[in-house]
Amino acid sequence: MDGALLPWKIIQLPHGELAAPTNDINTTVALALLTSVAYFYAGLSKKGLGYFGKYIQPTPILLPINILEDFTKPLSLSFRLFGNILADELVVVVLVSLVPSVVPIPVMFLGLFTSGIQALIFATLAAAYIGESMEGHH
């Protein structure tokens, strides 16, 4: 797979040199965990220990589900980003292997567009989670 991201394989590069950093699950999990730390910090700094009162709202019976929600947020963020970027790179690798001339180039540009959209979605969801942790219940 050396040079698999360059059409025509004119220049051989070490594996992964032009690969997206988010095609590694460790990177996306780290980004998602940093987002989780940020929304816990924002909520605690805004509300203090009263922040944990959200876990028993509207009824204490929902405590396990509300705790589970805090585990699924970073899981969802990391898998969404990882899966979409990895799928795009796999499509490019397959196209370069099958048709190594002109076809992969537009798909690579589409991949840049897709990566930008995924970054925007990640940032929007992270901002929404942080904003949600800071808002009060009315």
Secondary structure, DSSP 4 states (H G I P E B T S, - for coil): -TTTTSGGG-S---TTTTS-GGGSHHHHHHHHHHHHHHHHHHHHHHHGGGGGGGGGSS-GGGHHHHHHHHHHHHHHHHHHHHHHHHHHHHHHHHHHHH--SSTHHHHHHHHHHHHHHHHHHHHHHHHHHHHHHHSPP-
